[in-house]
Amino acid sequence: MPKTDKRQILQNIGSSWFSFGVNVVIGVFLSPFILHHLGDAAFGIWVLIFSVTGYYGLFDLGIRSSVVRFVSKFSATHDGEGLARVINTSLFAYSGIGLVAMGLTVVGAHHVDSLFKIPPELHSAARLIFLIVGASVAVGFPLGVFGGALEGLQRFYLINWMNVGSTLLRAGVIVFALRRGHGLIVLALITTLLPFITSLIRAIIALRILRTPLAPRYIHWSTARMMANHSGLTFMIVVSAQLRFQTDEIVIGTLLSTSAITFFSIGARIVDYANNTIHCITQLFVPMSSQSDAKGDAVALRKILVGGNRACAFVIFPIAATLIVLGKSVIEVWVGARYVPQSYPILLALIIPFTLMLAQGASTRMLLGTSRHGTFGIVTLIEGVVNILLSILLIRPYGIFGDALGTAIPMMCTVVLFLPRHACRKFGIPVFTMFREAYTLPILITLPFLITLLLERRWFVPHHATQLGLQLAIASAVYGLGILWIYKTKHLLRIDEGTLRGPEEMLPGVLQGQV
């Protein structure tokens, strides 16, 4: 791999993790701050409205994935005309989608208080917040083209640094506003306005890098059909993602209460932080695999698959071990002990299937990046439908824990029974080989970390941030020694020349953790 490529990968991953770290730190302090200032009911409405408007993501129709895919492809082949057509055609399509989303926002804002169990004193605030958030999402559709273009160019570091600035500024303004006694409406304005400004700046930067003209003559039906062939399959994955990850709060808000949403969202939010940690890595695999596929480099694709899943496992395994062993303490330190009895079972039910899914993060992103995601889209769509049915079925006898089980059970079936075999077949690697090369080392160095956490918990259960930080520091030191040992013995990262043998060639080298 050329040095410039390695340098860009390090820039992207480093900035992604820094951006994520800022988001986590802000979220850790800001979420309980907002919760305690607004109260359980109002905070539940806040989560509910963002979950409902999150369904606007369905209107994406998989277009953003197509933007990333074809911007990376045409930039690799230096096709300026193709780039111009992709950008302009996507911008035209997204503008129409934004208008439709805005119309639905107006209708939804009028009926939101009758659809969900919202306290009467919060009806007017809920309607206005729905209008503000929905309008922001609608306007964000056309601006999203340029974020997708930067991803296709693998300029994630530009996106990340802008997100860091926006996040810090937004957090500061929110704290100032809530301390001055402002409520949900001002919070919604702050939360939507600053990302909108960031998106405008991102669009300007993307256009300067691409030097792509914006003109109606570049809107082509042939380009639209090409993108539709890719995005139509991606749309199924978008729909399934909404059904898997955006329905829980809606089901709870419809069948239980907005206060119950708060208890569920605490456990789910922690799992979402783990998900975002892996996303910092996996977002790179779509443009990387797309460019390798455009060049017909099957060897590089297999390297990305094995090395990428290995990198994901190195990160998610210790996180999962921490949340399973110390999850109660994490919740207590974060938002308070009264949330532990209901929120920890949610965390436990979700973190196990999510860990198995995130450890295969490279597999899912590469299927998208190489347009080999048709069957995967169908399976995940079925999973999403089963998710909703199980959640509705289980929520009445088991409450919010039943809703979590409705998400966990079908996801476990997908990531255990389907995804490994499917991805390995698509990229020409035996399943056993991929598992051995990707997961043996992460499991081996996570075991001492897990044992350390269990011994520490027997020593004492942390109830304060200092105690929790001490235990995590000791366990992290053990894990760090394992990483250092692997780094010093680099031969452990190597793969024998014949292990990634494909049907048409044998890998002429070794993978040394370069992804």
C-alpha positions as CSV (number, residue, x, y, z in Angstrom):
1,M,0.0,0.0,0.0
2,P,1.5,3.4,-0.9
3,K,2.5,5.7,1.9
4,T,0.1,8.3,0.9
5,D,-2.8,5.8,1.1
6,K,-1.6,4.7,4.6
7,R,-1.2,8.3,5.7
8,Q,-4.8,9.1,4.6
9,I,-6.1,6.0,6.3
10,L,-4.4,7.0,9.5
11,Q,-5.8,10.6,9.1
12,N,-9.3,9.2,8.6
13,I,-9.3,6.7,11.4
14,G,-7.5,9.1,13.8
15,S,-9.9,12.0,13.1
16,S,-12.9,9.6,13.3
17,W,-11.9,8.4,16.7
18,F,-11.2,11.9,17.9
19,S,-14.5,13.0,16.6
20,F,-16.2,10.0,18.2
21,G,-14.3,10.6,21.5
22,V,-15.6,14.2,21.6
23,N,-19.1,13.0,20.9
24,V,-18.9,10.4,23.7
25,V,-17.5,12.9,26.2
26,I,-20.1,15.4,25.3
27,G,-22.9,12.8,25.3
28,V,-21.8,11.4,28.7
29,F,-22.0,14.8,30.3
30,L,-24.8,16.4,28.2
31,S,-27.4,13.6,28.2
32,P,-27.8,13.4,32.0
33,F,-27.7,17.2,32.1
34,I,-30.6,17.5,29.6
35,L,-32.4,14.6,31.3
36,H,-32.3,16.2,34.7
37,H,-33.2,19.6,33.4
38,L,-36.2,18.4,31.3
39,G,-37.4,15.5,33.3
40,D,-38.3,11.9,32.3
41,A,-41.4,12.8,30.2
42,A,-40.0,15.7,28.3
43,F,-36.7,13.8,27.7
44,G,-38.7,10.9,26.4
45,I,-40.6,13.2,23.9
46,W,-37.2,14.5,22.8
47,V,-36.0,10.9,22.1
48,L,-39.3,10.0,20.5
49,I,-39.4,12.8,18.0
50,F,-35.9,12.2,16.8
51,S,-36.8,8.5,16.4
52,V,-39.9,9.4,14.4
53,T,-38.1,11.9,12.1
54,G,-35.3,9.3,11.9
55,Y,-37.7,7.4,9.6
56,Y,-37.2,10.2,7.1
57,G,-34.0,8.3,6.4
58,L,-36.2,5.9,4.3
59,F,-36.5,8.7,1.8
60,D,-32.8,8.5,1.2
61,L,-33.7,5.5,-1.1
62,G,-30.1,4.4,-0.9
63,I,-28.9,7.4,-2.9
64,R,-26.2,8.4,-0.5
65,S,-24.6,4.9,-0.7
66,S,-24.6,5.3,-4.5
67,V,-22.9,8.7,-4.2
68,V,-20.1,7.2,-2.1
69,R,-19.9,4.2,-4.4
70,F,-19.7,6.0,-7.7
71,V,-17.7,9.1,-6.5
72,S,-15.0,6.7,-5.3
73,K,-15.3,4.7,-8.5
74,F,-15.1,7.6,-10.9
75,S,-12.4,9.4,-8.9
76,A,-10.3,6.1,-9.1
77,T,-10.8,6.0,-12.9
78,H,-10.4,9.8,-13.3
79,D,-13.8,10.2,-15.0
80,G,-14.7,13.8,-14.5
81,E,-17.9,13.6,-16.6
82,G,-19.1,10.7,-14.5
83,L,-18.5,12.6,-11.3
84,A,-20.4,15.6,-12.6
85,R,-23.4,13.4,-13.6
86,V,-23.5,11.6,-10.2
87,I,-23.4,14.9,-8.2
88,N,-26.0,16.8,-10.2
89,T,-28.3,13.8,-10.6
90,S,-28.2,13.1,-6.9
91,L,-28.7,16.7,-6.0
92,F,-31.8,16.9,-8.2
93,A,-33.3,13.7,-6.7
94,Y,-32.6,14.8,-3.1
95,S,-34.2,18.2,-3.7
96,G,-37.4,16.5,-4.7
97,I,-37.2,14.2,-1.7
98,G,-36.6,17.2,0.6
99,L,-39.9,18.8,-0.6
100,V,-41.8,15.6,0.1
101,A,-40.3,15.3,3.6
102,M,-41.2,18.9,4.3
103,G,-44.8,18.2,3.4
104,L,-45.0,15.2,5.7
105,T,-43.4,17.2,8.5
106,V,-46.3,19.7,8.4
107,V,-48.8,16.9,8.5
108,G,-47.0,15.0,11.2
109,A,-46.5,18.0,13.4
110,H,-50.3,18.5,13.4
111,H,-51.0,14.9,14.6
112,V,-48.0,14.0,16.8
113,D,-49.9,14.6,20.0
114,S,-52.7,12.2,19.0
115,L,-50.4,9.4,17.8
116,F,-48.4,9.0,21.0
117,K,-49.0,9.1,24.7
118,I,-47.7,12.6,25.3
119,P,-48.7,14.5,28.5
120,P,-51.3,17.2,27.7
121,E,-49.1,20.0,29.0
122,L,-46.4,19.1,26.4
123,H,-48.7,18.8,23.3
124,S,-47.9,22.2,21.8
125,A,-44.2,21.9,22.5
126,A,-44.2,18.4,20.8
127,R,-45.9,19.8,17.7
128,L,-43.4,22.6,17.3
129,I,-40.4,20.4,18.0
130,F,-41.6,18.0,15.4
131,L,-41.8,20.8,12.9
132,I,-38.3,22.1,13.6
133,V,-36.6,18.7,13.6
134,G,-38.5,17.5,10.5
135,A,-37.7,20.7,8.6
136,S,-34.0,20.3,9.4
137,V,-34.0,16.8,8.1
138,A,-35.8,17.8,4.9
139,V,-33.3,20.5,4.1
140,G,-30.4,18.1,5.0
141,F,-31.3,15.8,2.1
142,P,-29.8,17.9,-0.8
143,L,-26.9,19.0,1.4
144,G,-26.1,15.3,2.2
145,V,-24.8,14.8,-1.4
146,F,-21.6,16.7,-0.6
147,G,-21.0,14.7,2.6
148,G,-21.3,11.5,0.6
149,A,-18.9,13.0,-2.0
150,L,-16.3,13.6,0.6
151,E,-16.7,10.1,1.9
152,G,-16.3,8.7,-1.7
153,L,-13.1,10.7,-1.9
154,Q,-12.0,9.2,1.4
155,R,-11.8,12.7,3.0
156,F,-13.3,11.6,6.2
157,Y,-10.9,13.7,8.2
158,L,-12.5,16.9,6.8
159,I,-16.0,15.7,7.8
160,N,-14.7,14.7,11.2
161,W,-13.0,18.0,12.1
162,M,-16.0,20.0,11.1
163,N,-18.2,17.7,13.2
164,V,-15.9,18.2,16.2
165,G,-16.3,22.0,16.0
166,S,-20.0,21.8,15.5
167,T,-20.4,19.4,18.4
168,L,-18.4,21.4,20.9
169,L,-20.2,24.6,19.9
170,R,-23.6,23.0,20.1
171,A,-22.9,21.5,23.5
172,G,-21.8,24.9,24.9
173,V,-24.9,26.6,23.6
174,I,-27.2,23.9,25.0
175,V,-25.7,24.1,28.5
176,F,-26.0,27.9,28.4
177,A,-29.6,27.8,27.2
178,L,-30.8,25.2,29.7
179,R,-29.1,27.0,32.6
180,R,-30.9,30.1,31.6
181,G,-34.2,28.2,31.9
182,H,-35.0,27.5,28.3
183,G,-36.7,24.2,27.4
184,L,-37.4,21.8,24.6
185,I,-38.1,24.3,21.8
186,V,-34.9,26.2,22.2
187,L,-33.0,22.9,22.5
188,A,-34.5,21.8,19.2
189,L,-33.5,25.0,17.5
190,I,-29.9,24.7,18.7
191,T,-29.6,21.0,17.9
192,T,-30.8,21.5,14.3
193,L,-29.4,24.9,13.3
194,L,-25.7,24.3,14.0
195,P,-25.5,21.0,12.0
196,F,-27.3,22.8,9.1
197,I,-24.5,25.5,9.1
198,T,-21.9,22.7,9.2
199,S,-23.5,21.0,6.2
200,L,-23.3,24.3,4.2
201,I,-19.6,24.6,4.9
202,R,-19.1,20.9,4.0
203,A,-20.8,21.5,0.6
204,I,-18.6,24.5,-0.2
205,I,-15.4,22.4,0.6
206,A,-16.6,19.4,-1.4
207,L,-17.3,21.6,-4.5
208,R,-13.8,23.2,-4.2
209,I,-12.2,19.7,-4.1
210,L,-14.3,18.1,-6.8
211,R,-14.3,21.2,-9.1
212,T,-17.5,19.7,-10.5
213,P,-19.9,22.1,-12.2
214,L,-23.5,22.3,-11.1
215,A,-25.7,22.5,-14.1
216,P,-29.0,20.9,-15.3
217,R,-27.2,19.4,-18.4
218,Y,-25.4,17.0,-16.1
219,I,-28.7,15.5,-14.8
220,H,-28.9,12.2,-16.8
221,W,-31.5,9.5,-16.7
222,S,-28.8,7.0,-17.6
223,T,-26.9,8.0,-14.4
224,A,-30.1,7.8,-12.4
225,R,-30.7,4.3,-13.7
226,M,-27.1,3.3,-12.9
227,M,-27.4,4.6,-9.3
228,A,-30.9,3.1,-8.9
229,N,-29.5,-0.4,-9.7
230,H,-27.2,0.1,-6.7
231,S,-29.4,2.2,-4.4
232,G,-32.5,0.0,-4.9
233,L,-30.8,-2.8,-3.1
234,T,-29.3,-0.5,-0.6
235,F,-32.7,0.9,0.1
236,M,-33.7,-2.5,1.5
237,I,-30.8,-2.2,4.0
238,V,-31.8,1.4,4.8
239,V,-35.4,0.2,5.5
240,S,-34.2,-2.7,7.6
241,A,-31.9,-0.4,9.6
242,Q,-34.8,1.9,10.4
243,L,-36.9,-1.1,11.4
244,R,-34.1,-2.6,13.5
245,F,-32.8,0.6,15.2
246,Q,-35.5,3.3,15.0
247,T,-38.7,1.5,15.9
248,D,-38.1,0.7,19.6
249,E,-38.9,4.1,20.9
250,I,-41.9,4.4,18.7
251,V,-43.3,1.0,19.9
252,I,-42.7,2.0,23.5
253,G,-44.2,5.4,23.1
254,T,-47.3,3.9,21.5
255,L,-47.9,1.0,23.8
256,L,-46.3,2.2,27.1
257,S,-45.3,5.8,27.8
258,T,-42.7,8.5,27.1
259,S,-41.1,7.9,30.5
260,A,-40.5,4.3,29.6
261,I,-38.7,5.5,26.5
262,T,-36.2,7.3,28.7
263,F,-35.3,4.0,30.6
264,F,-34.9,2.1,27.3
265,S,-32.9,4.8,25.6
266,I,-30.3,4.9,28.4
267,G,-29.3,1.3,27.8
268,A,-29.7,1.6,24.0
269,R,-27.6,4.8,23.9
270,I,-24.6,3.1,25.5
271,V,-24.8,0.4,22.9
272,D,-25.1,3.0,20.2
273,Y,-21.8,4.5,21.4
274,A,-20.2,1.2,20.9
275,N,-21.7,1.1,17.4
276,N,-20.3,4.5,16.6
277,T,-16.8,3.4,17.8
278,I,-16.8,0.7,15.1
279,H,-18.3,3.0,12.5
280,C,-15.2,5.2,12.8
281,I,-13.4,2.2,11.2
282,T,-16.0,0.7,8.9
283,Q,-16.9,3.9,7.1
284,L,-13.5,3.6,5.3
285,F,-14.3,0.2,3.8
286,V,-17.0,1.4,1.4
287,P,-14.8,3.7,-0.8
288,M,-11.7,1.4,-0.2
289,S,-13.5,-1.7,-1.5
290,S,-15.2,0.2,-4.2
291,Q,-11.9,1.5,-5.6
292,S,-10.3,-2.0,-5.4
293,D,-13.3,-3.5,-7.1
294,A,-13.2,-0.9,-9.9
295,K,-9.6,-1.9,-10.5
296,G,-10.4,-5.6,-10.4
297,D,-8.1,-6.2,-7.5
298,A,-9.5,-9.3,-5.7
299,V,-6.5,-9.7,-3.5
300,A,-6.9,-6.2,-2.0
301,L,-10.6,-7.0,-1.3
302,R,-9.7,-10.1,0.6
303,K,-7.1,-8.1,2.6
304,I,-9.7,-5.5,3.5
305,L,-12.2,-8.2,4.6
306,V,-9.8,-10.1,6.9
307,G,-7.8,-7.1,8.1
308,G,-11.0,-4.9,8.5
309,N,-12.9,-7.5,10.6
310,R,-9.8,-8.1,12.7
311,A,-9.5,-4.3,13.4
312,C,-13.2,-4.2,14.3
313,A,-12.8,-7.2,16.7
314,F,-9.8,-5.6,18.4
315,V,-12.0,-2.6,19.3
316,I,-15.4,-4.1,20.0
317,F,-14.5,-7.1,22.1
318,P,-13.0,-5.2,25.1
319,I,-15.9,-2.7,24.9
320,A,-18.4,-5.5,25.1
321,A,-16.6,-7.1,28.0
322,T,-16.6,-3.8,29.9
323,L,-20.3,-3.2,29.4
324,I,-21.3,-6.8,30.3
325,V,-19.2,-6.8,33.5
326,L,-19.4,-3.2,34.6
327,G,-22.6,-2.1,32.8
328,K,-24.5,-1.4,36.0
329,S,-21.7,0.8,37.3
330,V,-21.5,2.7,34.0
331,I,-25.3,3.5,34.1
332,E,-25.1,4.5,37.8
333,V,-22.2,6.8,37.3
334,W,-23.7,8.2,34.1
335,V,-27.3,9.0,35.0
336,G,-28.0,7.7,38.5
337,A,-28.6,4.4,40.4
338,R,-32.4,4.6,39.9
339,Y,-32.1,3.8,36.2
340,V,-30.0,0.7,36.7
341,P,-32.7,-1.9,37.3
342,Q,-34.5,-1.3,34.0
343,S,-31.7,0.1,31.8
344,Y,-29.0,-2.6,32.4
345,P,-31.1,-5.5,31.1
346,I,-31.7,-3.5,28.0
347,L,-27.9,-2.9,27.7
348,L,-27.2,-6.6,28.2
349,A,-29.8,-7.8,25.7
350,L,-28.5,-5.5,23.0
351,I,-24.8,-5.6,23.4
352,I,-24.3,-9.3,22.7
353,P,-25.9,-9.4,19.2
354,F,-24.4,-5.9,18.4
355,T,-21.0,-7.2,19.3
356,L,-21.3,-10.1,16.9
357,M,-22.5,-7.7,14.2
358,L,-19.9,-5.1,14.7
359,A,-17.1,-7.6,14.7
360,Q,-18.1,-8.2,11.1
361,G,-18.2,-4.5,10.2
362,A,-15.9,-4.9,7.3
363,S,-18.1,-7.6,5.8
364,T,-21.3,-5.5,5.7
365,R,-19.6,-2.3,4.4
366,M,-17.7,-4.2,1.7
367,L,-20.9,-5.8,0.4
368,L,-22.2,-2.2,-0.1
369,G,-19.0,-0.9,-1.5
370,T,-18.8,-3.6,-4.2
371,S,-22.6,-3.7,-5.0
372,R,-22.8,-7.3,-3.8
373,H,-25.4,-6.5,-1.2
374,G,-28.6,-7.8,-2.8
375,T,-29.2,-10.9,-0.7
376,F,-27.9,-9.2,2.4
377,G,-30.5,-6.5,1.9
378,I,-33.3,-9.0,1.6
379,V,-32.2,-10.8,4.8
380,T,-31.9,-7.7,6.8
381,L,-35.3,-6.4,5.6
382,I,-36.8,-9.7,6.8
383,E,-35.0,-9.2,10.1
384,G,-36.4,-5.7,10.5
385,V,-40.0,-6.9,10.0
386,V,-39.5,-9.8,12.4
387,N,-38.0,-7.2,14.8
388,I,-41.2,-5.1,14.9
389,L,-43.5,-8.1,15.2
390,L,-41.5,-9.6,18.1
391,S,-41.2,-6.3,19.8
392,I,-45.0,-5.7,19.7
393,L,-45.6,-9.3,20.8
394,L,-43.1,-9.2,23.7
395,I,-43.5,-5.7,25.0
396,R,-46.8,-6.4,26.8
397,P,-45.7,-9.3,29.0
398,Y,-42.0,-8.2,29.4
399,G,-42.2,-4.4,29.1
400,I,-39.2,-2.6,27.6
401,F,-37.0,-5.7,28.0
402,G,-39.4,-7.5,25.7
403,D,-38.9,-4.8,23.1
404,A,-35.1,-5.2,23.4
405,L,-35.5,-9.0,23.0
406,G,-37.5,-8.3,19.8
407,T,-34.4,-6.5,18.4
408,A,-31.8,-9.0,19.7
409,I,-33.3,-12.3,18.6
410,P,-33.6,-11.7,14.8
411,M,-30.3,-9.8,14.8
412,M,-28.5,-12.8,16.4
413,C,-29.9,-15.1,13.7
414,T,-28.6,-12.8,10.9
415,V,-25.1,-12.2,12.2
416,V,-24.5,-15.8,13.2
417,L,-26.4,-17.9,10.7
418,F,-26.2,-15.8,7.5
419,L,-23.6,-13.0,7.4
420,P,-20.3,-14.9,7.8
421,R,-21.0,-17.5,5.1
422,H,-22.5,-15.0,2.7
423,A,-19.6,-12.5,2.9
424,C,-16.9,-15.2,2.7
425,R,-18.6,-16.7,-0.4
426,K,-18.9,-13.3,-2.1
427,F,-15.2,-12.6,-1.6
428,G,-13.8,-16.1,-2.1
429,I,-12.5,-16.9,1.4
430,P,-13.3,-20.0,3.4
431,V,-15.4,-19.2,6.5
432,F,-13.0,-21.0,8.8
433,T,-10.0,-19.2,7.4
434,M,-11.7,-15.8,7.8
435,F,-12.6,-16.6,11.4
436,R,-9.2,-17.9,12.3
437,E,-7.3,-15.0,10.8
438,A,-9.7,-12.3,11.9
439,Y,-10.7,-13.3,15.4
440,T,-8.1,-15.5,17.0
441,L,-5.8,-12.7,18.2
442,P,-8.6,-10.4,19.4
443,I,-10.1,-13.1,21.4
444,L,-6.8,-14.1,23.0
445,I,-5.9,-10.7,24.1
446,T,-9.4,-9.9,25.3
447,L,-9.5,-12.9,27.7
448,P,-6.9,-11.4,30.2
449,F,-8.8,-8.1,30.0
450,L,-12.1,-9.9,30.8
451,I,-10.5,-11.8,33.7
452,T,-9.1,-8.6,35.1
453,L,-12.5,-7.0,35.1
454,L,-14.1,-9.9,36.8
455,L,-11.4,-10.0,39.5
456,E,-11.8,-6.2,40.1
457,R,-15.5,-6.5,40.4
458,R,-15.0,-9.2,43.1
459,W,-12.7,-6.8,44.8
460,F,-15.3,-4.0,44.9
461,V,-18.2,-2.8,42.8
462,P,-17.6,0.8,41.6
463,H,-20.3,3.4,42.4
464,H,-18.4,6.6,41.5
465,A,-16.6,7.9,38.5
466,T,-13.2,7.7,40.2
467,Q,-13.7,4.1,41.2
468,L,-15.0,3.1,37.8
469,G,-12.1,5.0,36.1
470,L,-9.6,3.2,38.3
471,Q,-10.9,-0.3,37.4
472,L,-11.0,0.6,33.7
473,A,-7.5,2.0,33.8
474,I,-6.1,-1.2,35.3
475,A,-8.0,-3.5,32.8
476,S,-7.0,-1.2,29.9
477,A,-3.3,-1.5,31.0
478,V,-3.6,-5.3,30.7
479,Y,-5.2,-5.0,27.3
480,G,-2.5,-2.5,26.2
481,L,0.2,-4.9,27.2
482,G,-1.5,-7.5,25.0
483,I,-1.5,-5.0,22.0
484,L,2.1,-4.2,22.7
485,W,3.1,-7.9,22.7
486,I,1.3,-8.3,19.3
487,Y,3.1,-5.3,17.9
488,K,6.5,-6.5,19.0
489,T,5.8,-9.9,17.5
490,K,4.6,-8.8,14.2
491,H,4.7,-12.3,12.7
492,L,1.5,-13.0,14.6
493,L,-0.3,-10.6,12.3
494,R,0.9,-12.4,9.2
495,I,-1.2,-14.7,7.1
496,D,0.4,-17.6,5.2
497,E,0.5,-17.1,1.4
498,G,-2.1,-19.9,0.8
499,T,-4.7,-18.9,3.4
500,L,-6.5,-16.3,1.2
501,R,-6.3,-18.4,-2.0
502,G,-9.1,-17.4,-4.3
503,P,-10.6,-19.3,-7.2
504,E,-8.4,-17.4,-9.7
505,E,-5.1,-16.7,-7.9
506,M,-3.1,-17.2,-4.8
507,L,-2.3,-14.3,-2.6
508,P,1.3,-13.4,-3.3
509,G,2.1,-11.8,0.0
510,V,1.1,-11.5,3.6
511,L,-1.3,-9.2,5.4
512,Q,0.4,-7.3,8.2
513,G,-2.4,-5.4,9.8
514,Q,-2.2,-2.6,7.2
515,V,-6.0,-2.0,7.2
